[in-house]
């Protein structure tokens, strides 16, 4: 299998296994899907951490209001009791006024945090450094684990305005957010290797040959940004080893003087 070390900008993202026969158009589609899938996992994990602290999201018309304003407007969060956490809750008011303050109990929090850790580990840079590739199944499994944890903690389901529910159902609205800017659109994405844009009508073998044991660094980026910076001839790890060797050699020469 050909191993692609996928980067966006200068930041390493993940490893992906493919073949030299793979059409570039299919590769772009799959890599964009994996890149966005990893972002989705991190967004869900971030929201789950907030759930652990302050419970589920308030309805949009109650967010950011003080208790006095909520009382004055006669607003009620009807989902608070409908979607009670398994085992009850502990109250911890959200200073941002975005969540209802009904945090799950410690046992449920521990379950959520363990699942978050597992999901993040599955897509982490440590996996890449260990030579473990990411696949569609890895991303799907991580999301399913997060979904399963929420089903255990909230057996009655999540309110329709809860961002985690929208993420899990694929209905998230990221327009106007920083998170939305990070998401790639397949039609607006390009794949680059060795300073060349890989044409979607061609196959990988048209660029790297037919050696199925090849490993290359490719870069994903939005169309219209021009060629990304070339990879340095010497990697960062190699630079560190060279500097360490030079320092060691310098110290040895000092002792001989």
N, C-alpha and C positions, 0 to 999 in steps of 0.2 A: 504493500500500500504506500502511496505517496502521502507524506505528512506535511500539512500546511501549518506553519507557525503564523497565526493570524494576529495582525496588529491594527490598531486604529491610531493614526498619528504615530507617535513614538512609543506608545504604550502597548505592551503585549496583552492579548486578550485570551486566547485559547489555542489548543492544537486541534486539528481536524484531519481525519483520514479520508482519502479519496483515491481515485485511480487516474492514470494519465489519459484515459478515454473520456473522462468527465467533461461535458460541455461547459464552457465558461459561464454561460447564462444560468445553468442549473447551480453551479458553484456559488455564484453571486447570491442567488435566491436562498440557498441553504445557509450560507455564512451570515447573511443579513438576518435570517430568521433566528439563528443561534445567538447572534449578538444581541438582538432585541429580546430574546427569551431570557438571557442572562440579566439584562436590565430589569425585566419584569420580576424575576425572582428577587432581586435586590430591593425593588420597590415594595413588594409584598412583605419582605422581611422587615423593612424599615417601618411599615405600617403596623406589623405585628408587635414590634417592640413598643410602639405607642399604646397598643391594646393592653399589653402587660402592665403598663404604668397607669393608664387612664381610661381603659374600657373602650367601648365602641364609639363610632363617630356620631355626633349630634346631627339632627336634620339641618339642612343648609340655612333655614330661616332662624335658627337658634345659635349658630356658630358666631363666636366673637362678642356675644352679648353678655352683660353682667346679669347676676341673679335678679337684680332689681328690674332691669329692662325686660327680662323674660316674664317676670310676674306682672309687670305693668301691661305687657302685650298679651297676657293670658296664653302664653305658649306652653305646650306640653309635649314632651318627647314620648309619644305613645309606643315607641319601639323598645324603650328601656326595659320594661317588664316582659314584653313579648320575647325578647332575645336575651334572656337571663343566662349568665354563664353557668355551666355545670358545677354544682357544689356551692353555688351562691357567689357573692362578690364582696369586695372590700372597697370602701369609698376612698378615692384619692382624686381630689378635684384637679382638673386640667387647667393650669394657669393661662393657657392660650385660648381656652374656651371653645375648643374644637371637638372634644370628646366628653362623654357623659359622666366620667369619674367612677363608673362602676367596674373597677378592675377585677379580673378573675382572681380566684384564691391562689395561694402559693403553689399548690399541687398542679393546677392548670398552667400557671405561669412557667413552671419548670418544664412541663411538656412542650409548651410553645417554644421556649428558648432552646431546648434540645433539638427540636425540628428545624429551627432557624439555623443552628450551627451545622446540622447535617446538610441542609440545602446550600448554604454558603460554601461549605467544604467541597461539594460536588462540582462547583464551577470556579473554584479558587485558583489563584496563580500557582499555589503549591502543587495542584494536580498537574498543571502544565510543566512545572519544573521537574516533576516525577515522571514525565513522559506519558501522562494519561490524557487521551484525547476526549473531547466533548462531542456528544452526538445528540440528535433530536430526542432519543430516549432518555438520556441523562437529564436534559432540561425538563422534559415531560414528567419524569419520575420525581424531580425536586418539587415541581409545582403541585403534583398530586399529593406529595407528603405534606406540604403546607395546607392544602385543601383538607386533607384528612384530619390534621390537627385542629383546624377550625371547626370541623364537624363534631369532633369529640368535645371541644370546649364550649361550643354553642350549638347543641343538638337541635334547637328550634330554628336554626338558621341565622343569617345576618340581615340587617335592615337594607333596603334597596339603595340607600344613600351611602353605605359603608364602602370606602375605596377598595378594601380587600375583596369584597364581593364583586365589585365591578371589574377588578383585575382578573379574578378567577373566571368570570364569565366572558372576558374579552370585551367588556364595554367601557373600559377606562377612557376618560377624557383628559388628555394631557395638554390640550391646547393652551398656550399662554404660560406654560410652566417650564422651569429649567429642565425637568425630567423629559419633557416633550422634545426639547432641542437635541437631546442625546440620541433619540430614536432615529434609526435609518429607514428610509423608504427604498424598497427594492428598485423601483424605476429610476431613482435618483442616485443610485450607488454604483461605484466602480471598484474594480479589483486591479491592483498594481503589483508588478513584480519586476525587480531589477530595473527600475526606472521606466517601465513600459506599462501602458494600460492594456489589460487583457481584453480583447474584443469578445463580446458575448456570442458572436456567431462561430467562434473557433473552439477547439478543444484544448485541454491542458497540455497534451502531447505536442501541440504545435509550437509550444514555447519551451518546454523542459525536456522534450524527448520522451522515450518510452520506458525509461528505467523506473520500475515500480518501487524502488527503494530510495527514491529521491526525497529529500527534506528541504523545503524552501520557505523563505519568509515572504508573506504576501500582506498587502495593506488594503484595508477597506476604507473608503472615504466617499463623501458626497461629491456628486458630479459638479464640475465647474470650478473646482479648487486648484486645478493644475496638478503637476506631478508631485507626489509626496517626497520628503527628504530621503535620499538614498541611505541604505544601511551602512554603518561604519565598517571599514575593512576589518578592524579588530573589535570584537565584542566587548561589552562592559566587563564581563567576568575575566576575559583574557587580559584586558587592561589592568585589572586589579592584581592578577597573578604576575604580570610583567613588572608592575610597580613594587610588589612584595619581593620579587626576586632581585630587582635592582637595589632595593634597600638592604636586603640581606647581604648581597655582594659587597655593597659599600661598607657595611659594618665589618665584614671579614677583612677587607683591604686595610681598614683603619687599624685592626689588631696586628697586621703584619708590618706596619710602619714603625 
